[in-house]
Amino acid sequence: MNRRKFLSNSALFTVPIMLQGLPVFAGEGVLNPMLQKLAMSAANCGKVLVIVQMNGGNDGLNMVIPLDQYTNLAAARPGVLIPQASVLPLSGTTTVGLHPSMTGLRDLYNNGKLAIVQGVSYPNPNYSHFFAQDIWFSGTTTTPVGGTSVTAATTSTGWLGRNFDINHPSYPTGYPNAINTGPMAIQVGGSLPLSLRGTTDYFGYNAPNPTSLVSVAIAEPEPAPLNDYGTEITFLRQMRNQSNAFAANITAAWNAGGATTSTMYPPTTPSSVYNGLAEQLKVVARLIGGGLSTPVYIVNQPEGYDTHDVQVDPLDFTTGYHAVKCLGRLSSAISAFQNDITLRNKADIVTGMTYSEFGRRVISNANNGTDHGTGAPVLFFGNKVNPGIRGTNPIIPAVSNGNTQVPMQFDFRQLYTTVMQQWMCMTGAEATTILNGTFSTVPIFNAAIVPLTGMELLARWDNEFAVLDFEVLENETYDTFNIERSTDGTIFRLIDTIANTTNNNKQKYTYKDNRINASVVYYRIKGISKQGEFSYSKIVLLKNKNEQSVRVFPNPVTNHTINIEFFTAVNEAVQISIFGALGQKLYSNQINPQGNKIVTFIVPHSFDVETLYILHITYGGNVVTEKILFL
């Protein structure tokens, strides 16, 4: 059982904070590995990303309507198409309009606060809700074979989670702190998504109700058993304690934010008009207004978009389920939220994006509905978006059939890399690492506001050294660079100075610092100009594994060959054991490295692939436990 499944089945973990009756899950990526990583980078950036999930597969052709294709579209979908006279026109274009229920988003577009990206998908799309959502969450286009993912080790993490891993590798140790007073990500409503899961841990936890705190036991239980479940129980206890720590900060932000003054939120009664998405965004706006440092929020529209049947009212295609409960509520919720954060003077630091795991087919079906398809539009909203339409209308053939799809114009990972680099202050190299590939950006944000930092800093461990690689833009204006280190992320001390000896406009520098005895280490670069002015790089964090002094590679294990690297020379017997999920010992061996830092051994082929095992290493009073997978 992997951590994702374990946590999903753990009542202790899934008890959220309740804000105005809505479940609030808080944490570094809220189980989506990719979201986790992104949020960790953004924590030092001062920007906020709000992700609106439209689960079920949205019919983009009835949301963003290609008016120049209307004749062929009418022939293809006679059972659902919006009458042309009812389509909402948009400023500056006569070829694209919006569904008539989306007046709020129409107004945002006309006021320069909405961007529409056409035809978003990925090569060889998957039409399963579950796999398609995992693909979007993970940021990889891994496809399932025989019902399981062929690269589960990759898709078990999410795009934001991997972002968190890069920028906050020690999480949850040392959190909250002076910089990250709030959790890395908060989800309101729904269940914790894969996008916020990191490579080793979920960047998520549950906090109590700011107005009615749920009591959480703090007494330390008995030690957990030495097996995989025991390891997860230990993790849950750590997350529980962290939840208590973050809860105070969430409560303070909630109280400081105060009730909304926006009059645009829809009424909450009667129940027939209740807009759950609007209520979720109202909570998010209040936390942002209260100063919570959380950089990523995820909200879930309660109404599903899987409209196989009765997508529209058969007597009036402008109304019905998709119009009223899906698009209408989406539009009014987002427009009210934008008004709310504007009144709170936070609109310049907040942007939002929608996503749905896939679109619908071009043709309508016999049930006044549409079936699973490929490309669909993605919306970006906020003060700093580059308004307008990216891409072109899909070409609809004169005769469409069940295989006619909306073609891909933009890979969804292009949107992710754009958000990372142009909104969340990440470098191109970091985005490439997270997405496992390089993708071109899309002009979603106003170029005038895209941050251009003078120094891009990366950090990594190299045995007994912390290696700092930083690239300086406008290098010729700098005189010296101070290397500063901290163990708490707040108080930095000068450890060395590098002089600028070139007049190059762009220059790369590398500095090695001896590994110190601290659980986490923070670094930053202070650049001092020739005029005596100074600026800082972003802060990077390294988790110090010196206490463990062991690395297992590769992991997942290939060819049943395990390599163990000792960071310091070992000249005594090392006891190696492998345990199964229920704590049963499956393998035992004793090796003496005799001063060699790397030992290699082969285990029996009886170990199952893509199954989690616990590797137990004991030597010289040290006990190291690592999770391993076999491929």
N, C-alpha and C positions, 0 to 999 in steps of 0.2 A: 504493500500500500504506500503510495507516495504522499507527500505532505499535503498536496492539494486535496486529495480525496479524504485524507485523515481530518483535515481542518473542516472540510465541507460537512463531514459527518459528526463533528464535535459540537455539542450544544454549548459547551463552555466558550468556544471561540465565536460562535455565531450569535451571541446575545449582544445586540448593538445598543448604542445610546439612542434614546428616543427624544427627538426634538419635534415638538408640536405633533406628536403622534406618528412621526416618520422615523424609520430605522436609519441610524447614521453609523456607518462603518468607517473607522478612521485608521489610517496607516500609510506606510510608504509604498504606495502602488496598489493597495487593496487587492492583493493576490494577482495582479497582472504584472508579470515581470518587466514588460517593456514600459508600462506606465510608471512602475517603481523607479526605473533608472531615470526617466525623463524628469520626474518630480524632484529627484535628488539634485540634479543639475540646476533645476529652476529655483531651488530653495535659496541659492545665492544670487539669483538674477532679479528678483523683485517682481516677476510677472506671474500671472495666474492663468491657467488653462481650465476651461470647463468643457467637459465632454458629455454630450447628450446622446444616449443610446436609444435607437429606434429599432428595437429587436423584432425580428420576424421577416425582414426583407421588404423594403419600401418600394412602392410603385412610383418610380421617378418620373415616368412619362405622364402621369396624372398630377404630379406635383410641380415639376418644371416643364411646361408644355411647349414643344417645338412648333410654333405657329407656321413656320415655313414648310413644315412637313404634314400639315393638318389633313390634306386630302387623302394621302396614303395612310395616315394614322387612323382616320375615320373608317377606312376600309378594313384595317387590321383589327381594330378593337371596337366594334359596334356595341358591345355590351357594357362598356365602362367609360368611354371617352367624354370629357367635359365639353359641352357645347362651346363653340368658338366665341360666341358673343358673351359668354360668362367668364372667360379667362381674364385675369387681372393683368392689365398692361404694366410694363416697367419703363422707367425713364431711360431714354437713350437707346432703346431697341424696339424694333417692331417684329422681331422674329421669335422672341421668347416671352412667355407670360407665366403667371403663377396660378395655382388652384384658387378658385374664388373664396375659399374659406381662410386664405392666408393673408388677410389684410394687414395684420401686424408686421409680418415679414416683408410684405410689399412696401410698407412705409419705411422700414429699416433700409431696404434696398434703395429706395428713392432718396433717402437721406444720407446715403454714402456709408452705411454701416453693415452691409451684407455683401458677401462674395459667394458666387455659385460656381462650383467646380463640376464640370460635366463628365459623365462617363467614367466614373471611378470604379476600378475593379483590379484584377491581377490575371496573369496568364493561366490558362486551364482552370477556371474557377470551379469551386466545389459548391454543390447545391444542397448540402446537408446543413441545417441550421447550426448544429453543434460544431461540426468541423469548420464551417465558414466563420463562425464567431471566434473559434480558437485561432484561425489564421489571422484575422484582423487583430485579435488581442496580442498574439505572439509576434506579429510583424514578420512572419515567414510564411512562404506559400507551400509549406509541407503539405502533401496530400495523403489521405488515409489509404492504407492498403489492407484489405481484409478486415476493416473495422478498427484498425489501430494505426497510429501514426508511425511512419517509417523512421522518423527522427524525433522520437518522444523527448529526448534530452534537450532538444532545441525548442520544441513547441510547448514544453512545460513551463517556459518562462515567457514573460510578456515584454512588449517594446518599452513601456515605461519602467517596468521592473528592471530591465537591463540597464536603462539609464540610471536608475538609482544605484545599481551595483557599482557602476563606474565612479559615481560621485559620493556615495555614502557606503563604502564597503564594510564598515564596522557595524552597520545597523543590525540589531537594535541596541547594541552596546553603546552607551554614551548619549542616548536620546531620551527625552528632549534635552537640548542644550541652549546656550545663549543665542546661537544662530537659528537653530531649528526649534522654535518654541512650539510650533504646531506639528502635527503629523505630516508626512510627505504627501499623503493623498487622503481624501475623504470621499466615501461613496454614500449617497443618500438614496435610500430605497433599494430594492432588489437584493441580490446576493453578491458576494465578493467575486470580481471577475479575474480571469487569468491574466489580463493585461498588467495587473499590479503585482505579479509574482516575480521575484528575483531568482537568480540561479541557485541560491541556497535557502533563502527564507522568503516568506511573504512579508511585504512591506505593509502590513495591515494589522489592525487590532480593533477591538470594540471598546468604546468608552461609554460611561453612563450618561443618563439624561441630565443636561445642564440645569434643568429646572427641578428635576426629581431624580437625583443620582441613584442609580441602581447599586445596591450594596454588593461589593465584590470582596470575597474573602482574601485576606492578605497573610494569613498564617502559613508558614512554609510547610508543605506536606512532607511525608516521608520520601526518601530518595526514590526516584523512578527506577523501574527494573532495567537491566542491561539488555535491552532489545530495541527494535525499531520503534515500537509503540512507546517505550519508555523515553526514547529520545524526543519524540514528538510531544509527550506530556511535559517534559522539561521545557521545551520551547513554548508551549502554551502558558506555563507558569510565568515565564519571562515576559511574554506578551501581556499577560494579565497585569503584572506589576507595571509595565510600561503604560498600559491603558490608564491606570490610576494616575500616573504622572502626567500624561497628556490631557486627561479629563479636566484638570484644573485650568489649563490654558484654554481649552475649548469653551469651558464654562465662562471664563473671563471675557473671551471674545464675544460669546453669545450675549452676555450682559452689556458689554460695551457697544455692540452693534445697535441694540435697540430695535423696536418694531419698525417696519417699513413705513415710509411716508408716500410710497407710490400708490396711486389710485388706479393703476392699470391692471392689477391682478384680478382675475375673475373671481366671482363669489364662490364660497365654499358650500353653500346650500342653495337649493335642495341637492340631494345626492346626484341627481341626474346631470347636473352641470359641474360637479366637482372636478377640478383639474389637478390631478395628482402631480404632474410634472411641474406645474406652476408653484405648488406648495413646496416641492423639493428645491426649486431654484430660489424661492423666497428664503429658505434656510441658508443656502449657499451665500446669497447676497448679504445676509445678516452677519455671517461669520467673516466674510471678506471685509465688510464695513467695520467690524469690531477689531480688525487688525491681526487676525490669525495669519501666521506665516505660511500656511499650507499652500503649495503651488498648483496642485491638481485636484479638481473636484469631478466626480462622476455622478451623473443623475440618470435615472432610468424611467422612460415614459411607460407608465403601467399598461397602456393599451398596446397590444401587439399588432404588427403590420403584416401578418401572414394572411393576406386577403384572398384566399382561394374562392370563397363563397360570399356573395352579396357584399362586395366591396362598395357598391353604390346602391342607392335606392332605385329599384327598377323603374319607378315612375318619374324620378328626378335625379339625373346623374350628378348634379351639383351637390347633392346631399347624400346621406347614408353614413355607414360606419367609418370609411376611410376619410371622408370629408369632415365629419363632426368630431369624432372621438380621436382621430389620429392627427391629421394635418391642422385642423382648426385649433386643437388644444396645444399642439406644438407651437404654432404661430403666436397665439396669445401668451403662452408661457415665456417664450424667448423675448418677445417685445416688452413684456412687463419687467422681466429680469434686467434687460438693458436699461430701462427707465430707472429701475431701483438703484443699480450700481452708479448710474449717472448722478442721481440725487445724493448718493453717499460719497461723491467725488472719487470714485475708484474706477471709472470707466476706462481711463487711459492705461491701466495695468491689467485689464481683464480681456481675454478673447475667448470665444467659444467655437466648438465645431460639433456637427452632427455626424453620426455614422449609423449605417444599417448593414448587416452582413452580406447582403446582395440585393439586386433589384428584381424586377419582374419581367416576364417575357413581353414581347411587343404585342402579341395577339391577346385578346381577352378569351376567357373560356365560356362554356355554356351556362355557368352559374353566376353571371354578372360579377366575375372575379378575374384574377390573374394568377399565373403560376410562377414558380421560382425562375429567376433570370440572372443576368450578369450585371452589366454596368448600371450605375445609378448616380445621381448628383449628391455631393456633399456640400453642406452649407458652413460658412465661417461668418461669425458675427462679432461686432465690436468696433470701438472707435478707431482702432489702428489697422483694420483690414484694408486692403486695396480693393475698393468696391467694384462690382461688375461681374462679368461672366468669363470664366476661364474655360477655354475649349469651344467647341462648336456643337450645334444641334446634331443628334444622330441622324444619319440618312435612313429613312424608312422606305423600303422597296414598295413598288406598286402592288405586289402580291406577297404577303407575309404568311409564314406557316409556323408550326410549333418549334422550329429550329431557328427562327429569326430572333436575334438578340440585340440588345443595345451594346454596341462595341465599346471596348475599353479605349479611352483616350489618355487616362492618367492611372498609373499604378498607385495603389493606396499608400505604398511606402514613399512615394514622392511627396505626399502630403505630410507623412510623419517626419521625413528629413527636413522639410520646410519648417515645420513647427519647431523641431529641435534647434535648427540653426538660426532661424530668423525671429523666433519668439522666446525660446527657452535658453538662449545664450550658450548653446553648445557649438563645438567646432565641427567642421566637416569630418575630421578623423573620428571623433566620438560617435557621430551619427552613423558612419560607415561600420564601426565596430558593433553598434547596437543592432543595426539592420542586417548585418552579415553581407553587406554589399553597398555599392555606391549608387545613389539614385539622384537624378536631377531635381532641383527645386522648382517650385511653381510660384509665380508672383502673387501670392496670397496677401502678403502684408505690405503696407506702405513702405517703400524703400527708404524714405526719409527717417523712419523711426527704427529701422533694423539696427540693433546695437553692434558697433564695431569696437571691440576691446583692443587696447594697445598691446596686450600680452596674452598669449594662449598657453596655459600651463597644464601639463600632464605629469602624473607621478606613477611610479611602479617600483616594486621590490626587485632587487637583483642580489639574491643571497643575503649578505650582511649589510647591504647598502640600500638606501632609498634613492632612486634615480629621478631627478627632476629634469624634464625636457620642456623648455619654453621657447616660443617663437615670438619675436618682438616686431611689431609693425611700426613704421616710422622710427626705426632704430637709431637713425642719425641724430635724433633730438635728445637721446638719453645719454647721461654721463656714467651712471653706475646702477647696479641692480642689487638690492639687498635681499638675501635669502632669509626668510623668517619662518620660524617653527613654533607650534603650539601643541599642547597635549589636551586642551579643553575647548579649542575652537574660538576662544575669546582673547586670551592674553598671548600675544605673539612676541617672540624674542629673536633678535638678530643673531644668526649663526655664522654668516659669512657675507662677503661683498664681492661681486664680479664687476670688473671695469669694462666699459665698452671701448674696444680698441679698433673698431672699424667705422666707416661712414656709410655702410650699406643701409639701404632703406628697409630691408627685411633681413633679420638675422636670427639664427637658431643657437640656443645655448643649452648646455647640459651640465648639471651639477650633481655630485654624489655626496650623500650625507650618511654617516655611520648609523646603523640601526640602533635605536635607543630602547630602553626597557620601559615601554608604555603600551597600553592595550591599543590605543589609536594615536595617530600622529597627523597633525594638520600642517600644511605648508601654504605659503603665498609668496609672491614676488612683489617687492616694492621698487618701482622704477623711478629714479630721480633724474630729472631733466637737467640740461646744462644751465638752465635758468634757476634751478633750485626747486622747481615744482615737482610734485610726485603723484603717482597713480598706482593702483594695486591691480594685480591679476585676480582672478577668482580664487577662492580657497579650495584646495583639494585635500582629500583625506585618504590615508592608508591605514588599513587594519594591520596591526603588528602581530604577526604570527610567530614571533620569536619565542613566546611561551610554549608554543606547540613544537616548533623546530622540525616539523615534518611536512613533506609534500608528497601526495600520491598522484602519479600520472601514468598514462593518460586516464582521465576519468570522464566518461565511461571507459572501462577496461577493454582493450582489444586483444584478440587471440589468447585470452585467458592469461595474459602476462601482466603482472603487477610490478611497477617500479616505485620504490620508496626512496625519497631524497631526504637526508638528514642535513639540517642547516649547520650543524656542528658535528665534528668527527665523533663517532661512537666506536668504542673498542671493547664492547661487552655484548653478552647475549641479548638478542631482541626476540621477545615472544610475540608471534603473529597469530591472530585468530580471526576467523570470519563467522559471523552469526547471521542466522536467518531472521525473518520478520517476527517470529514468535520467541526469539531468544535462544534457539537451539544452536549449539556450536557445530558448524559444518566443516571447518578446516582448522588445523593447528600446525604450526611450524616454528622452529627456532633457528635463527640466523645470527652469526657474528659478523658485522660489517668489517671488522679489523681496520678501522680508520677510513674505510671508503665511505664517501658521502651518499652513494647511490647503490642500492641492492635491488636485484631483479630475481623474481621467481615465478614459476608457472603453477597455476592451480588446476585441479581437475576440470574437465569440460562438463561436469555435471551441473555447474551453476547456470541457472536460466538467464537468458538475455532479457534486457529491459525490466529486470526485477531488482528491487533495492535490497542491498546487503549492508551489514555493518562490519567494517574492518577495524580490529582492535589491536593496537600496537603498544607493547609495554617494554620499557627498558630504563634502567637506572633510576627507578622511582617515578618516571614519567609514564603517563597513560594518555594515549592519543586515540580518539575515535573518529573515523571518517566513513561517510556514506559512499558506497561505490555501486556502479551499475556495470553490467557486462553487455557488450555488443557482439 
